[in-house]
């Protein structure tokens, strides 16, 4: 092989299609900041700082994405958020 000759490498690329969904939590006039924070920590595995930031975003913007992932995994968490009285949905 000469140095001018290009070496071609075949790379097998697998199509991995995962659709990431999001849990959105919406603002309401019922839940306290402490309840939202505690629930996000317990249900979504947020740190205290993450949960506090999400609660502030919900309060000031009306909604916040609190978790992303595969639908089947999010469904359980969203159900628990709803059971705790939060307004949430998966999109």
N, C-alpha and C positions, 0 to 999 in steps of 0.2 A: 504494500500500500504506500502510495506517495503521501507526502504531507498535505498536498492540495486536495486529496480525496476526502470527502466528507463521510464520516461514519454515521450511519443512521441506526437509531435504536428504536425498537418497537416497544411501545408501552401499552399495556392493556389497561384500559380505563373502564371501570365498572360504573354503570349508572346506578347511583344510589339516590333514590327519591324518597325523601322524608319531608312530609309537610309539617312545618312547625305551626302550631296553633298558639293562641295567647289567651290567658285568663285576664280579663279586664275587670277591675273593681271600680264601681261607680260611687260617687258621693251621695250621701243621703242626710237627712236631718235627724236620724235616729241614733246612730252609733257614735260613741265617743272615740277620741283619738286613741286612748289606752286600749279600748276593746279591739279596734282595727289593728293596732300594732301587735297586741298579744296574739290575735288570731293569725296574722301573717307569719309570725314567728312559729307558732304551733303547727299551722297547716302547710305553709309553703317552705318552711325551713329557712326563713330570712334571719339575718342577724338583726339585732336591735336597731342598728343604724339604718339598714336597708328598709326595715319595716317602717321606721319613723319617716324616712324620705318618701316612701310610697304613700303613706298616709297624708303627708303634706301635698304631694302632687295631686292626689285624689281630691283633697279639700280645695285647692286653688284652681285646678284644671278641670275638675268634674269627673275625671277618670284617670286610671293608670294601669298599664300592663304590669302585672305582678309576677307572672310566670309564663315561660314559653316551653314548648315541647310537643310531644306526640299526644294526640287527642285522648287516647286511652289512659294515659298517666295523668293528664290534666283533669279528666272527668271526675276522678275521685276527690282531688283537691278542691275543685269548684263546688262539688256537692257539699263538702265540709264547710266551705266558706258560706254557702247559702244557708246551711243548717245553723251557722253561728249568727245569722241575721244580716250578713253583708249582702250588698247588691253586686252580683258578679255574673259574668257569662264567658263562654269560650267562643272565640272567633277564629 
